[in-house]
Amino acid sequence: MAYSLIQINRCIFHLTHVQNVSSILKNGILSKNQIRTKKIKINDVSHENIQDRRANILIPETNISLHDCVPMFLGARPPMLYAVIGKGFEQKDMVYVIVDWNIIGKANVWYTNGNASSRGTNFFHGKIDLKKY
C-alpha cells in the first residue's frame, strides 16, 4: 500500500462530497444505516452495485454489517477517490475529513488490509493488530 500515503500514528481519512460537510458538522460522521434511519439527505458518491454487496457483509465474529460502519482510510489516496469519477463526480468536489489516529484503539473500530467487501480481505481490531497489517 505504499501508493496510499499511509499516515500511521497521525490521522485517518474519511472521503466525502464537499456538500456533505455541513451535515457532518451538524450530525457527525455517520454510517450509511445511521444516515438512512435519521433520514439525512447527503450527496452519495458510492456505487449502488457495490453498496448492495456491502450491505450484506458482516464483520467476522460480529453481527455488524459494513453499513453499520463509517468507511475511513489509513491512506490519503484510496481507490474510491478514483471511483467517484465513474459516478459522474469530479475529484475536486471530494474532501477529506481528518480523524484522529487514536480512534483505532476504540472498542467499536475495525480496519482491513484491503477493500472490506473483497474476498481475502482480513479484518483487524485495536492498535496491537497493526503489526499484522
Buried (B, 14 or more C-beta within 10 A) or exposed (E): EEEBEBBEEEBBBBBBBEEBEEBBEEBEBBBBBBBEEEEBEBEBBBBEEEBEEBBEBEBEEEEBBBBBBBBBBBBBBBEBBEBBEEEEBEEEEBBBBEBEBEBBEEEEBBBBBEBBBEEEEEBBBEBEBEEEE
